[in-house]
Amino acid sequence: MPDWTAAHPPGRFCHLVYDVPGGRAAQVGRTARARGAAVHCAVPGAGANPWRSAPDELEEAPR
């Protein structure tokens, strides 16, 4: 991770991950939390507008 991220609280970061294979959203969440993101969103969509698809999982990381 870039050094500048240490100067900001985790609540300032959100990981938006697209093209997530089925059944892998929980792994994306664990990785996002491990990297200091307060919120994450993993969607299965891909292409020009992956956000058109609904996320398999959307959760706020524990504080």
N, CA, C and O of each residue as an XYZ file, in Angstrom:
252
protein
N       0.841     -1.179      0.000
C       0.000      0.000      0.000
C       0.885      1.241      0.000
O       1.994      1.208      0.534
N       0.420      2.311     -0.579
C       1.202      3.548     -0.582
C       1.378      4.083      0.846
O       0.481      3.962      1.681
N       2.536      4.668      1.108
C       2.824      5.197      2.438
C       1.832      6.264      2.891
O       1.546      6.369      4.083
N       1.301      7.060      1.954
C       0.420      8.164      2.341
C      -0.856      7.667      3.006
O      -1.508      8.434      3.713
N      -1.233      6.404      2.801
C      -2.473      5.909      3.396
C      -2.396      5.843      4.918
O      -3.428      5.895      5.588
N      -1.201      5.729      5.468
C      -1.043      5.650      6.928
C      -1.455      6.949      7.611
O      -1.732      6.952      8.810
N      -1.498      8.039      6.876
C      -1.855      9.339      7.448
C      -3.366      9.547      7.539
O      -3.814     10.607      7.977
N      -4.150      8.563      7.137
C      -5.609      8.693      7.119
C      -6.259      7.545      7.877
O      -5.759      6.420      7.844
N      -7.379      7.818      8.567
C      -8.079      6.748      9.287
C      -8.757      5.784      8.310
O      -9.100      6.172      7.193
N      -8.951      4.523      8.729
C      -9.581      3.534      7.848
C     -10.953      3.971      7.326
O     -11.348      3.575      6.230
N     -11.667      4.767      8.084
C     -12.977      5.223      7.653
C     -12.960      6.048      6.384
O     -14.012      6.318      5.805
N     -11.786      6.450      5.947
C     -11.655      7.251      4.729
C     -11.516      6.399      3.470
O     -11.479      6.934      2.362
N     -11.437      5.067      3.634
C     -11.150      4.213      2.486
C     -12.276      3.230      2.189
O     -12.867      2.636      3.091
N     -12.553      3.080      0.898
C     -13.534      2.119      0.414
C     -12.898      1.379     -0.760
O     -12.374      2.002     -1.683
N     -12.945      0.062     -0.720
C     -12.440     -0.733     -1.838
C     -13.617     -1.109     -2.724
O     -14.564     -1.752     -2.270
N     -13.555     -0.710     -3.976
C     -14.570     -1.057     -4.972
C     -13.924     -2.062     -5.919
O     -13.003     -1.725     -6.663
N     -14.413     -3.288     -5.883
C     -13.792     -4.375     -6.641
C     -14.815     -4.943     -7.613
O     -15.933     -5.271     -7.215
N     -14.444     -5.062     -8.879
C     -15.371     -5.591     -9.879
C     -14.837     -6.874    -10.489
O     -13.677     -7.238    -10.297
N     -15.698     -7.545    -11.222
C     -15.376     -8.814    -11.893
C     -14.994     -9.897    -10.879
O     -14.080    -10.690    -11.104
N     -15.719     -9.909     -9.758
C     -15.460    -10.869     -8.685
C     -16.197    -12.174     -8.998
O     -17.416    -12.166     -9.166
N     -15.475    -13.284     -9.076
C     -16.128    -14.570     -9.348
C     -17.094    -14.948     -8.217
O     -16.894    -14.559     -7.066
N     -18.116    -15.690     -8.547
C     -19.079    -16.143     -7.551
C     -18.404    -16.849     -6.392
O     -17.483    -17.643     -6.585
N     -18.860    -16.560     -5.203
C     -18.321    -17.189     -4.018
C     -17.036    -16.574     -3.491
O     -16.492    -17.052     -2.496
N     -16.539    -15.525     -4.136
C     -15.277    -14.912     -3.703
C     -15.476    -13.576     -2.995
O     -14.497    -12.960     -2.575
N     -16.722    -13.111     -2.851
C     -16.974    -11.803     -2.228
C     -16.474    -11.762     -0.788
O     -15.962    -10.731     -0.351
N     -16.609    -12.846     -0.048
C     -16.138    -12.866      1.341
C     -14.619    -12.696      1.387
O     -14.099    -12.013      2.270
N     -13.912    -13.305      0.450
C     -12.453    -13.150      0.399
C     -12.085    -11.699      0.097
O     -11.140    -11.160      0.672
N     -12.827    -11.079     -0.798
C     -12.599     -9.664     -1.103
C     -12.786     -8.832      0.172
O     -11.995     -7.930      0.448
N     -13.832     -9.139      0.944
C     -14.076     -8.419      2.187
C     -12.946     -8.589      3.187
O     -12.517     -7.620      3.813
N     -12.467     -9.799      3.337
C     -11.350    -10.048      4.266
C     -10.097     -9.286      3.829
O      -9.386     -8.711      4.653
N      -9.843     -9.293      2.540
C      -8.670     -8.587      2.028
C      -8.812     -7.087      2.223
O      -7.855     -6.419      2.615
N      -9.993     -6.552      1.956
C     -10.226     -5.117      2.143
C     -10.006     -4.719      3.602
O      -9.348     -3.717      3.882
N     -10.551     -5.496      4.520
C     -10.363     -5.180      5.949
C      -8.893     -5.283      6.344
O      -8.387     -4.440      7.085
N      -8.210     -6.313      5.852
C      -6.800     -6.493      6.176
C      -5.944     -5.336      5.660
O      -4.889     -5.030      6.217
N      -6.412     -4.707      4.601
C      -5.668     -3.587      4.017
C      -6.154     -2.242      4.536
O      -5.718     -1.196      4.054
N      -7.058     -2.260      5.519
C      -7.448     -1.029      6.191
C      -8.655     -0.311      5.647
O      -8.907      0.830      6.035
N      -9.416     -0.933      4.760
C     -10.620     -0.278      4.245
C     -11.763     -0.428      5.243
O     -11.965     -1.503      5.808
N     -12.502      0.646      5.455
C     -13.647      0.594      6.360
C     -14.859     -0.015      5.672
O     -15.696     -0.641      6.322
N     -14.955      0.165      4.370
C     -16.110     -0.302      3.603
C     -15.598     -0.932      2.314
O     -14.583     -0.506      1.763
N     -16.303     -1.940      1.845
C     -15.957     -2.522      0.553
C     -17.221     -2.898     -0.197
O     -18.296     -3.053      0.384
N     -17.061     -3.039     -1.499
C     -18.155     -3.488     -2.350
C     -17.557     -4.357     -3.443
O     -16.678     -3.919     -4.186
N     -18.034     -5.581     -3.537
C     -17.569     -6.510     -4.569
C     -18.738     -6.836     -5.484
O     -19.777     -7.310     -5.026
N     -18.572     -6.584     -6.768
C     -19.640     -6.874     -7.723
C     -19.149     -7.888     -8.751
O     -17.960     -7.922     -9.071
N     -20.049     -8.706     -9.266
C     -19.661     -9.695    -10.272
C     -19.535     -9.103    -11.673
O     -18.996     -9.749    -12.572
N     -20.021     -7.898    -11.862
C     -20.036     -7.292    -13.189
C     -18.654     -6.991    -13.735
O     -17.689     -6.842    -12.986
N     -18.578     -6.906    -15.050
C     -17.329     -6.586    -15.743
C     -17.660     -5.682    -16.915
O     -18.817     -5.307    -17.103
N     -16.674     -5.335    -17.691
C     -16.893     -4.550    -18.896
C     -16.938     -3.061    -18.634
O     -16.393     -2.575    -17.643
N     -17.591     -2.343    -19.530
C     -17.600     -0.879    -19.488
C     -18.265     -0.317    -18.233
O     -17.865      0.740    -17.746
N     -19.271     -1.007    -17.706
C     -19.955     -0.513    -16.506
C     -20.242     -1.685    -15.561
O     -21.373     -2.167    -15.497
N     -19.220     -2.144    -14.828
C     -19.418     -3.292    -13.944
C     -20.351     -2.995    -12.782
O     -20.880     -3.915    -12.159
N     -20.554     -1.720    -12.488
C     -21.373     -1.334    -11.327
C     -22.860     -1.473    -11.619
O     -23.688     -1.270    -10.731
N     -23.199     -1.808    -12.829
C     -24.604     -2.032    -13.181
C     -25.144     -3.288    -12.491
O     -26.346     -3.400    -12.251
N     -24.257     -4.226    -12.176
C     -24.688     -5.454    -11.512
C     -24.771     -5.228    -10.001
O     -24.025     -4.427     -9.438
N     -25.680     -5.941     -9.365
C     -25.840     -5.825     -7.913
C     -24.710     -6.567     -7.211
O     -24.292     -7.634     -7.660
N     -24.214     -6.003     -6.106
C     -23.149     -6.693     -5.375
C     -23.658     -7.969     -4.722
O     -24.788     -8.030     -4.237
N     -22.804     -8.984     -4.719
C     -23.142    -10.212     -4.002
C     -23.111     -9.947     -2.503
O     -23.843    -10.567     -1.732
N     -22.263     -9.028     -2.110
C     -22.100     -8.725     -0.699
C     -21.698     -7.248     -0.558
O     -20.843     -6.758     -1.295
N     -22.308     -6.567      0.370
C     -21.955     -5.192      0.673
C     -22.018     -5.064      2.178
O     -23.075     -5.250      2.782
N     -20.891     -4.749      2.782
C     -20.880     -4.665      4.233
C     -19.901     -3.631      4.715
O     -18.960     -3.262      4.012
N     -20.133     -3.170      5.921
C     -19.208     -2.264      6.567
C     -18.288     -3.095      7.449
O     -18.735     -3.978      8.180
N     -17.013     -2.800      7.369
C     -16.050     -3.526      8.181
C     -16.227     -3.175      9.662
O     -16.635     -2.060      9.987
N     -15.928     -4.105     10.545
C     -16.017     -3.821     11.979
C     -15.077     -2.679     12.357
O     -13.998     -2.529     11.784
N     -15.498     -1.895     13.310
C     -14.654     -0.768     13.742
C     -13.980     -1.086     15.034
O     -13.229     -0.263     15.558
